Amino acid sequence: MLESTAEQGLEGVVAKRKESRYEAGKRSGAWSKYRLSSGQELVIGGYVPGPQGVDSIIVGYYNASDLVYVARVRAGFVPATRRQVFSKLQPLKVPTCPFANLPEAERGRWGPGLTAEDMKKCVWVRPETVARIAYLEWTEGDHLRHAQFDGLRGDKPARSVVKEHGAEA
């Protein structure tokens, strides 16, 4: 079922127990959702501070010498990883934004845009840290939809992170 779903380019599968009933407005354990996600490594160029360290990270990829913003990632963190990422990024703080395509004029349909007003909350870092990011899809505006933090990569140079082949914009 999942293989067929992926071949058709669908988002995932929703299923329920055969004997269960649908009850409008109520949630139950009778329903399951399995979302098919893609992923790739991306470079952290900044973050939004939060009470546990980082609230979200700001990521992108290299296009020649330009770091291109693609997402603000908030999902996938637990308190311990928020603190871990925060401690890793603290020594890398810089005063200016490293992304070539920021600020953006508007937030966008899915909310991933980063406007000049949004950027006032950001802390910028030297783009040296690579993170594994899962996502549902690339938008037409070259942003990630439903991005989620999966962990840090200490073994990959940031300058080697480019948009992977097959990633549609």
SULHU-V289851 format. One line per field, one symbol per residue. ss: DSSP state (2 for helix, 1 for strand, 0 for the rest). phi: phi as a letter, one per 30 degrees, with the letter a starting at -180 (. if undefined). A space follows every 50 residues. Layout:
ss=???
phi=???
This chain:
ss=02222220000111110000000000000011111001111111111111 00111111111110011111111010002222222222220011000010 00010000000000122220011111111111111011000001100111 1110000222000000000
phi=.dddddediddlbcbbdeddcdbeiccbddcbbbcdccaadbcdclacdb dckcdaccbabdbiccdcdbacccdjcceddddddedddedcebdbdddd ccdcdbdjdciddbdeddddddccbedcccbdbcadaddddibcchdbdc kccdcbdedddbdddjddc
